[in-house]
Amino acid sequence: MAQKITGNMAVRDLIVRHPGMRMLLERLGIDYCCGGQHTLKEAAAEKNLSLPDLLDGLDRAMAKPAPGRDAARDWRSAPLEDLAAHILKRHHTFMKAQLPRLEGLLIRVLAAHGERHGDELRTVQGTYESMDTALTHHLLTEEEVVFPLILETAASAASGRGDEVVARLRPHLEHLEAEHRQAGRELQKLRETTSGYRLPDDACPSFRALYEGLEAVEQDLHEHIHLENNILFPRALVGR
């Protein structure tokens, strides 16, 4: 029997059990990755939402099938190597393609629209450059250090060396989670600077592509962080 959704349920627990809820929470601006430890009641209060309306919307969303095979997959029980491979293939590949593309768009849009929208665009550029540098290093650390250690935890559990590997892994995960929180703050700053990626009346196609791309990066990174903070990392620490 499915657990009833209540205001006392943590946002992260809701998303772990019902990944199809992500799009609804994205639309409402509710953080389910870095701030996922908050309850639905707290999240509703923070966003000035009616808790009964939020719970009703979640109940309706739960009745609909989640779009796509990966969105519907229960990553709580999938092999750790499958989840790690999914993050690498879907999220790392996406981010590596988008980061340089958006950097180039930012330069072009600032050159074309700097006279009228320079203050906003220069703030976006500064925040984006900081996030780009941090994320590039973050992805490399996951690929070369953390994910191999995570796979080693599962392999070493049967041999009795699991505790040793977990002790090596734990500080890396704490560092990555701190970087996730910083990325969350930068995403929020980008959203606030752009008034929710609202385009000016004189926006050209490149301007539109830039803001659409930044919003797509936001959504992908939210899902990426959720999968790691709420599922992959906790499971790795127990070796399964």
Contacts in CASP RR format, 6 or more apart in sequence:
PFRMAT RR
TARGET T0000
AUTHOR 0000-0000-0000
METHOD contacts of the structure
MODEL  1
MAQKITGNMAVRDLIVRHPGMRMLLERLGIDYCCGGQHTLKEAAAEKNLS
LPDLLDGLDRAMAKPAPGRDAARDWRSAPLEDLAAHILKRHHTFMKAQLP
RLEGLLIRVLAAHGERHGDELRTVQGTYESMDTALTHHLLTEEEVVFPLI
LETAASAASGRGDEVVARLRPHLEHLEAEHRQAGRELQKLRETTSGYRLP
DDACPSFRALYEGLEAVEQDLHEHIHLENNILFPRALVGR
2 17 0 8 1.000
2 62 0 8 1.000
3 9 0 8 1.000
3 17 0 8 1.000
5 14 0 8 1.000
5 40 0 8 1.000
5 55 0 8 1.000
5 58 0 8 1.000
5 59 0 8 1.000
5 62 0 8 1.000
6 40 0 8 1.000
6 55 0 8 1.000
7 39 0 8 1.000
7 40 0 8 1.000
7 41 0 8 1.000
7 44 0 8 1.000
7 51 0 8 1.000
7 55 0 8 1.000
8 39 0 8 1.000
8 40 0 8 1.000
8 41 0 8 1.000
9 39 0 8 1.000
9 40 0 8 1.000
10 36 0 8 1.000
10 37 0 8 1.000
10 38 0 8 1.000
10 39 0 8 1.000
10 40 0 8 1.000
11 25 0 8 1.000
11 30 0 8 1.000
11 31 0 8 1.000
11 32 0 8 1.000
11 35 0 8 1.000
11 36 0 8 1.000
11 37 0 8 1.000
11 38 0 8 1.000
11 39 0 8 1.000
11 40 0 8 1.000
11 43 0 8 1.000
12 32 0 8 1.000
12 33 0 8 1.000
12 35 0 8 1.000
12 36 0 8 1.000
12 37 0 8 1.000
12 226 0 8 1.000
12 229 0 8 1.000
12 230 0 8 1.000
14 21 0 8 1.000
14 32 0 8 1.000
14 40 0 8 1.000
14 58 0 8 1.000
15 21 0 8 1.000
15 22 0 8 1.000
15 25 0 8 1.000
15 32 0 8 1.000
15 36 0 8 1.000
15 226 0 8 1.000
15 230 0 8 1.000
16 76 0 8 1.000
16 230 0 8 1.000
16 231 0 8 1.000
18 61 0 8 1.000
18 62 0 8 1.000
18 66 0 8 1.000
19 66 0 8 1.000
19 71 0 8 1.000
19 72 0 8 1.000
19 73 0 8 1.000
19 75 0 8 1.000
20 61 0 8 1.000
20 66 0 8 1.000
20 67 0 8 1.000
20 71 0 8 1.000
20 72 0 8 1.000
21 32 0 8 1.000
21 58 0 8 1.000
21 61 0 8 1.000
21 62 0 8 1.000
22 32 0 8 1.000
22 71 0 8 1.000
22 222 0 8 1.000
22 223 0 8 1.000
22 226 0 8 1.000
24 57 0 8 1.000
24 58 0 8 1.000
24 61 0 8 1.000
25 32 0 8 1.000
26 219 0 8 1.000
26 222 0 8 1.000
28 47 0 8 1.000
28 49 0 8 1.000
28 54 0 8 1.000
29 47 0 8 1.000
30 43 0 8 1.000
30 47 0 8 1.000
31 38 0 8 1.000
31 43 0 8 1.000
31 184 0 8 1.000
31 222 0 8 1.000
32 222 0 8 1.000
32 226 0 8 1.000
33 180 0 8 1.000
33 184 0 8 1.000
33 222 0 8 1.000
33 223 0 8 1.000
33 224 0 8 1.000
33 225 0 8 1.000
33 226 0 8 1.000
33 229 0 8 1.000
33 230 0 8 1.000
34 180 0 8 1.000
34 181 0 8 1.000
34 183 0 8 1.000
34 184 0 8 1.000
34 225 0 8 1.000
34 229 0 8 1.000
36 230 0 8 1.000
38 46 0 8 1.000
40 51 0 8 1.000
40 54 0 8 1.000
40 55 0 8 1.000
40 58 0 8 1.000
41 51 0 8 1.000
43 49 0 8 1.000
43 54 0 8 1.000
44 50 0 8 1.000
44 51 0 8 1.000
44 54 0 8 1.000
45 51 0 8 1.000
65 72 0 8 1.000
66 72 0 8 1.000
70 86 0 8 1.000
70 90 0 8 1.000
75 83 0 8 1.000
75 86 0 8 1.000
75 227 0 8 1.000
75 231 0 8 1.000
75 232 0 8 1.000
76 231 0 8 1.000
76 235 0 8 1.000
79 154 0 8 1.000
80 150 0 8 1.000
80 151 0 8 1.000
80 153 0 8 1.000
80 154 0 8 1.000
80 232 0 8 1.000
80 235 0 8 1.000
80 236 0 8 1.000
80 239 0 8 1.000
80 240 0 8 1.000
81 151 0 8 1.000
81 154 0 8 1.000
83 227 0 8 1.000
83 231 0 8 1.000
83 232 0 8 1.000
83 235 0 8 1.000
84 147 0 8 1.000
84 150 0 8 1.000
84 151 0 8 1.000
84 232 0 8 1.000
86 227 0 8 1.000
87 142 0 8 1.000
87 224 0 8 1.000
87 227 0 8 1.000
87 228 0 8 1.000
87 232 0 8 1.000
88 143 0 8 1.000
88 147 0 8 1.000
91 220 0 8 1.000
91 221 0 8 1.000
91 223 0 8 1.000
91 224 0 8 1.000
91 227 0 8 1.000
92 139 0 8 1.000
92 142 0 8 1.000
92 143 0 8 1.000
94 220 0 8 1.000
95 135 0 8 1.000
95 139 0 8 1.000
95 217 0 8 1.000
95 220 0 8 1.000
95 221 0 8 1.000
95 224 0 8 1.000
96 139 0 8 1.000
98 213 0 8 1.000
98 216 0 8 1.000
98 217 0 8 1.000
98 220 0 8 1.000
99 132 0 8 1.000
99 135 0 8 1.000
99 136 0 8 1.000
99 217 0 8 1.000
102 128 0 8 1.000
102 210 0 8 1.000
102 213 0 8 1.000
102 214 0 8 1.000
102 217 0 8 1.000
103 128 0 8 1.000
103 129 0 8 1.000
103 132 0 8 1.000
105 206 0 8 1.000
105 209 0 8 1.000
105 210 0 8 1.000
105 213 0 8 1.000
106 121 0 8 1.000
106 124 0 8 1.000
106 125 0 8 1.000
106 128 0 8 1.000
106 210 0 8 1.000
108 206 0 8 1.000
109 121 0 8 1.000
109 204 0 8 1.000
109 206 0 8 1.000
109 207 0 8 1.000
109 210 0 8 1.000
110 118 0 8 1.000
110 121 0 8 1.000
110 122 0 8 1.000
110 125 0 8 1.000
112 204 0 8 1.000
112 206 0 8 1.000
112 207 0 8 1.000
113 121 0 8 1.000
113 200 0 8 1.000
113 202 0 8 1.000
113 203 0 8 1.000
113 204 0 8 1.000
113 207 0 8 1.000
114 121 0 8 1.000
114 122 0 8 1.000
116 200 0 8 1.000
116 202 0 8 1.000
117 200 0 8 1.000
120 193 0 8 1.000
120 194 0 8 1.000
123 193 0 8 1.000
124 190 0 8 1.000
124 193 0 8 1.000
124 194 0 8 1.000
124 214 0 8 1.000
127 186 0 8 1.000
127 189 0 8 1.000
127 190 0 8 1.000
127 193 0 8 1.000
128 190 0 8 1.000
128 214 0 8 1.000
130 186 0 8 1.000
131 183 0 8 1.000
131 186 0 8 1.000
131 187 0 8 1.000
131 190 0 8 1.000
134 179 0 8 1.000
134 182 0 8 1.000
134 183 0 8 1.000
134 186 0 8 1.000
135 183 0 8 1.000
135 221 0 8 1.000
138 176 0 8 1.000
138 179 0 8 1.000
138 183 0 8 1.000
141 172 0 8 1.000
141 176 0 8 1.000
142 176 0 8 1.000
145 172 0 8 1.000
146 169 0 8 1.000
146 172 0 8 1.000
146 173 0 8 1.000
146 176 0 8 1.000
149 165 0 8 1.000
149 168 0 8 1.000
149 169 0 8 1.000
149 172 0 8 1.000
149 236 0 8 1.000
150 169 0 8 1.000
150 232 0 8 1.000
150 236 0 8 1.000
152 165 0 8 1.000
153 162 0 8 1.000
153 165 0 8 1.000
153 166 0 8 1.000
153 169 0 8 1.000
153 236 0 8 1.000
153 237 0 8 1.000
153 239 0 8 1.000
154 236 0 8 1.000
154 239 0 8 1.000
154 240 0 8 1.000
156 162 0 8 1.000
156 164 0 8 1.000
156 165 0 8 1.000
157 239 0 8 1.000
157 240 0 8 1.000
162 239 0 8 1.000
166 236 0 8 1.000
166 237 0 8 1.000
166 239 0 8 1.000
169 236 0 8 1.000
169 237 0 8 1.000
170 237 0 8 1.000
173 233 0 8 1.000
173 236 0 8 1.000
173 237 0 8 1.000
176 228 0 8 1.000
176 233 0 8 1.000
177 229 0 8 1.000
177 233 0 8 1.000
180 225 0 8 1.000
180 228 0 8 1.000
180 229 0 8 1.000
183 221 0 8 1.000
183 225 0 8 1.000
184 221 0 8 1.000
184 225 0 8 1.000
187 218 0 8 1.000
187 221 0 8 1.000
187 222 0 8 1.000
190 214 0 8 1.000
190 218 0 8 1.000
191 197 0 8 1.000
191 218 0 8 1.000
194 211 0 8 1.000
194 214 0 8 1.000
196 215 0 8 1.000
197 211 0 8 1.000
197 212 0 8 1.000
197 214 0 8 1.000
197 215 0 8 1.000
199 207 0 8 1.000
199 208 0 8 1.000
199 211 0 8 1.000
200 207 0 8 1.000
203 211 0 8 1.000
END
